[in-house]
Amino acid sequence: MAGGVVNLRAARKARERAEKRAKGDENAAKFGRTKAQKAHEAAENTRARATLDAHRREDE
């Protein structure tokens, strides 16, 4: 035998935790933004909307 005693339940739980962690890291990279980034994007959207509204023609 190559190694000592392995608790299969603990090994399974460790493997599942590692898989969940990897999926969480993937989602964080895909969707995660800091609060500052969200606030900056909201300010840019507000500024862009105000610029568009300021250039709107009155006869439309």
Residue, then its C-alpha position, 0 to 999 in steps of 0.5 A: m500500500a502506498g499511503g496511510v488510511v484515507n477517510l473517504r468522506a473527508a476526501r469527498k467533502a474536501r474535493e467538493r469544497a475545492e470545486k465550489r471554490a473554483k466555481g465561485d472564483e470563476n463567477a467572481a471574475k465573470f460578474g464581480r465588481t467592487k462597490a467603487q466600480k459600480a458607483h463609477e459606472a452609475a455616475e458615467n451612465t448618469r452623465a451620459r444620459a444627461t448629455l444625451d438629454a441636453h442635446r435632445r431636439e425640442d420638436e421631437 
